[in-house]
Amino acid sequence: MTMRSTKAAARWAGVLYLLSGFPGVFSYLYIPGAFIVPGDAAATARHITDATLTYRVGILSDVVGQVFLVFLVLSLYSLLKDVDRRYARSMVILVAVGVAFEMANVLNLMAPLILLGSGAPMSAFASAQLDALALGFLTVRSDGLLIAQVFWGLWLFPFGVLVMRSGLFPKLLGILLIVACFAYVTDSVVFIVFPAYTHPLTHIMKALGGLGEGAMILWLLIKGAYPAPLASQSATAVA
């Protein structure tokens, strides 16, 4: 790549990174808070049936975010594959697995729509039973996000290594991405093994993860990439 095309590719990756995250804010934060009433299946069901369009937009935003994540990792692969193809391939594979898992997890958001709006096919169940099932699927979806987070964290490790080795970005960004990887994975592991400690820890872990990814997104959008790999600059200086 030329200097100009490398910087343009890095900035495009920043745009895709931003676009992959924005839909998640709506789907992962707004939807649970607006629709789920913990311990009250009937109220949760009412919220869904009263604002079905908004709920469906939440489902769509999750899907859109995953699509942008696929395009993001392909863009980063194109940008960083010559640094280390093994790490670049690992980055793509981990994202692909995470996306596949989350797309399956989206079905847990679709289930309440089927249960609460199917009419005759569900007439064998009492209304209270359908409400309870709907809340159950939403709970599974919330737990599924923390499982998917394992892969959303793991791909940041090879990404961070590539950033550190590429010479296109400050090494500190790579270190922050690796810290974000361990923060996300730690949050998920604690949730699986010690769920009672999830809430006190999750805010710290997510803050560390957000710091690493946020710094990378800002650098990509504002600076793009260094004009040339530092290794090439050093070689030129020696020559």
Secondary structure, DSSP 8 states (H G I E B T S, - for coil): --HHHHHHHHHHHHHHHHHHHHHHIIIIIIHHHHH--TT-HHHHHHHHHHTHHHHHHHHHHHHHHHHHHHHHHHHHHHHHTTT-HHHHHHHHHHHHHHHHHHHHHHHHHHHHHHHHH--GGGTTS-HHHHHHHHHHHHHHHHHHHHHHHHHHHHTHHHHHHHHHHHSSS-HHHHHHHHHHHHHHHHHHHHHHH-GGGHHHHHHHHHHHHHHHHHHHHHHHHHT-S-SS-HHHHHHHHH-
